[in-house]
Amino acid sequence: MGLFGSSKKRSQDAAAVITGAGSGIGAATARRCAELGCAVAVWDIDGDAAARTTGELVDTGANAVARTVDVTDEAGVVAAFAATTEALGAVRHLVNNAGPRAADPRPFAEGVAMAAGSMQLVSETFLAQDHAPGASIVNVSSVVGAVV
């Protein structure tokens, strides 16, 4: 049984937030969630990238919305959850995929704090909400995030 159950039926009417979904692993995850029948919130710090991914999903008939979100900003995360819930209903699944690009020049410790801190912030905000049984959180990390 996979993340969203053994069939597409179990994912229908479920909303999923995917952070860092403007490109790469996040965009691929958003596409797969949509294929499984989830309504998808495409969150990315790059609003244009989020809009492109969302456009691709909508073109296939998916229910998807784009949100420009800096996942290190608490007020922004809270506002994005509120807007997502208003647009798609209660969020059942969270995929924490956003993180600093490996190619961005920053000290290693700062990058780790940013990635882990944002996962904690987004997860705690998600957990503070009401969700249907079977809710899930998936945390993603990749050392080749700038390659895909």
JOBEL-V671792 format. One line per field, one symbol per residue. ss: DSSP state (H for helix, E for strand, L for the rest). phi: phi as a letter, one per 40 degrees, with the letter a starting at -180 (. if undefined). Layout:
ss->???
phi->???
This chain:
ss->LELLELLHHHHLLLEEEEELLLLHHHHHHHHHHHHLLLEEEEEELLHHHHHHHHHHHHHLLLLEEEEELLLLLHHHHHHHHHHHHHHHLLEEEEEELLLLLLLLLLLHHHHHHHHHHHHHHHHHHHHLLLLLLLLEEEELLLLLLLLL
phi->.cdbgcacdcccgcbbbbcgccafdcccccccccdcgccbbcbaccdcccccccdcccccgccabbbcbcccbdcccccccccccccbgdccbbbcbcaccccccacdccccccccccccccccccccccbcdgcabbbbaacbdccc
